[in-house]
Amino acid sequence: MNLIGIGTDITECARIEAMIEKHGELFLNRVYTPWEQDYCSGRKASLQHFTGRWAAKEAILKAMGTGWAKGIHWTDLEIRNESGGQPFVQLCGEAQNICEQKGISQMLISISHCDSFATAFATAVGE
């Protein structure tokens, strides 16, 4: 297994809260997949979960070495959870194409949050 890239991000929960309040469903549908919206909305601390997924997506793009370029959409990156709670990344669209081109076979992710902030760390690995 080869390390291809790493990325990290920290995001204020108040920033995501303001975006949700200002833009509502337009923002949610642009940034989060239907699965992510259902998951986060169903959590007691839903804002922290939305913010954690935002931070995770930013960290993943840094690990990929692309940023928000090359036609990647927010919803090309979906953060799901294993039955035990461990987050994992499901890629589609242009994000998946770029990872395949760069030899990235797996994206590992860790997310943490508190009342005010969420942080994420991503590791892109290849064969």
C-alpha positions in Angstrom: 0.0 0.0 0.0 1.4 3.4 -1.0 0.7 6.7 0.5 -0.4 9.1 -2.3 -1.7 12.1 -0.4 -3.0 13.5 2.9 -5.4 16.2 3.7 -7.0 17.9 6.7 -9.6 20.5 7.4 -11.3 22.2 10.3 -14.6 24.0 9.9 -16.7 26.1 12.3 -20.2 24.7 12.9 -21.5 28.3 12.9 -20.4 28.7 9.3 -22.3 25.6 8.1 -25.3 26.7 10.2 -25.3 30.1 8.5 -25.2 28.5 5.1 -28.1 26.2 5.9 -30.2 29.0 7.3 -29.4 31.3 4.4 -29.8 28.8 1.5 -31.8 25.9 3.0 -32.4 23.0 0.7 -30.4 24.6 -2.2 -27.3 24.4 -0.1 -28.0 21.0 1.3 -28.7 19.5 -2.1 -25.6 21.0 -3.6 -23.2 19.8 -0.9 -24.8 16.6 0.6 -26.1 13.5 -1.1 -29.6 12.3 -0.1 -28.1 9.6 2.1 -25.9 12.2 3.9 -28.9 14.5 4.4 -30.9 11.6 5.9 -28.1 10.5 8.1 -27.2 13.9 9.5 -30.8 15.1 9.9 -31.5 12.0 12.0 -28.7 12.6 14.5 -29.1 14.4 17.8 -26.3 16.9 16.9 -27.1 17.2 13.2 -25.3 20.4 12.6 -22.0 18.8 13.9 -22.5 15.9 11.5 -23.2 18.2 8.5 -20.1 20.2 9.5 -18.0 17.0 9.8 -18.9 15.9 6.4 -18.1 19.3 4.9 -14.6 19.1 6.6 -14.2 15.5 5.3 -14.9 16.5 1.8 -12.4 19.3 1.9 -9.8 17.0 3.4 -10.4 14.4 0.7 -9.9 16.9 -2.1 -6.6 18.0 -0.5 -5.5 14.3 -0.2 -6.4 13.9 -3.9 -4.4 17.0 -4.7 -7.1 18.7 -6.7 -9.1 21.1 -4.6 -12.5 22.0 -6.2 -11.1 21.9 -9.7 -11.4 19.6 -12.7 -15.2 19.3 -12.6 -15.6 17.7 -9.2 -19.0 18.2 -7.5 -19.6 18.1 -3.7 -21.9 15.1 -4.2 -19.2 13.2 -6.0 -17.9 12.6 -2.4 -20.2 10.7 -0.1 -19.3 10.0 3.5 -21.0 7.0 4.9 -20.6 5.0 8.1 -19.9 1.3 8.8 -22.3 -0.4 11.1 -19.8 0.3 14.0 -19.7 4.0 13.2 -16.4 4.2 11.3 -16.7 6.6 8.4 -15.8 5.6 4.9 -15.7 7.4 1.5 -17.8 6.5 -1.5 -16.7 8.2 -4.7 -18.5 8.7 -8.0 -18.4 11.0 -11.0 -15.3 13.0 -11.7 -13.8 12.5 -8.2 -13.8 8.7 -8.9 -12.2 9.2 -12.3 -9.5 11.4 -10.9 -8.7 8.9 -8.2 -8.4 6.1 -10.7 -6.1 8.3 -12.9 -3.9 9.0 -9.9 -3.8 5.4 -8.7 -5.8 6.1 -5.6 -7.6 2.8 -4.7 -8.8 3.8 -1.2 -9.5 7.0 0.7 -9.3 6.7 4.5 -11.1 9.3 6.6 -11.3 10.3 10.2 -13.9 12.9 11.5 -14.2 14.5 14.9 -16.5 17.3 16.2 -17.5 19.2 19.2 -20.0 22.0 19.8 -18.1 24.6 17.8 -15.9 22.8 15.3 -15.5 19.7 13.1 -12.3 18.4 11.8 -11.3 15.7 9.4 -8.2 13.9 8.2 -8.0 12.0 4.9 -5.4 9.7 3.5 -5.3 8.7 -0.1 -3.6 5.3 -0.7 -2.9 3.1 -3.7 -1.8 -0.4 -4.4 
